[in-house]
Amino acid sequence: MTILPTLRQFRHLTALASHRHFGRAAAACHVTQSTLSASIKELEGILGVALVDRTKRRVVLTPAGEDTVRRAQRILDQSEELARAARSAGKPLAGTIRMGVIPTIGPFLLPRALGRLRARYPDLALYLREDLTERLIERLLAGELDLVLLALPYDTGTVETVPLFEDRFAFCCPADHPLAGAKRVRSAQLAGENLLLLQDGHCLRQHALAACGLRQTLKIDPFAATSLLTLVQMVDNGLGTTLLPELAIEAGLLRGTRLRTVPLDDDSAAREIGLAWRKGTGRREEFLLLARELRRLAGRAAADD
């Protein structure tokens, strides 16, 4: 009978790969250093290949070790997902969900949604990580996250996405700006504006440019902001104008400022808020339920699943 590696051995190996130190890896796994070392040796014997080059000063994984760590992490992630799915079987939105969220959505949607979501599903433990879309998708594919709350369109590759609701853009300017009293602003009227945007890396920048449809003729200020709050303060100090998502405006982003917002006269001037997860996950129905709940709690029009 073929002897197979155990999940315990895989945990020890991935901990060693993470800490690059036998003592720290052992402490992270709550075992002695000799136990962890023996476990790695047993794994090498089962696989018939050296996984670790042991020196007095540091731990270095062999090429076979690096490959085994990647495969072991996927197996551990799938095992954890299986266990979570089994524990929550027959019980909607129970157990742990690790969700990534981009900073132009999280602070404006989640505070008003999570309290009501927790009241309805008390057995749900939702862990949140805020980061830029690119890094969140990488962590999703690596198994470090279960879901990502993001803005579409975005090239997510093999990841499955479902739209939640539309988030329209509005023109934002000081109260004494010539367009401040307008009922709507046409894209052509933005051509002469000193438009302030978030720095590269934030997908909101690309979505805002696409919303006005004048990428080539817009005067975009090279001094970009790192957050919507900073962006608003720059505009409030007379440095230019900007485009803001309705979600942030409704959440009170402009509170305490002298700024005005005017809707854009273009039905396509919007981004789509959505959820993303790995294709083939056994929790797809549960994630679809969460999508419906977030859509409902956001108070927006439903989108097709």
Beta strands, then each sheet from edge to edge (+ up, - down):
strand 1: 52-54
strand 2: 59-61
strand 3: 95-101
strand 4: 124-130
strand 5: 147-152
strand 6: 160-174
strand 7: 194-195
strand 8: 219-220
strand 9: 242-245
strand 10: 259-263
strand 11: 270-277
sheet 1: 1+ 2-
sheet 2: 4+ 3+ 5+ 11- 6+ 9-
sheet 3: 4+ 3+ 5+ 11- 6+ 10-
sheet 4: 7+ 8+
end
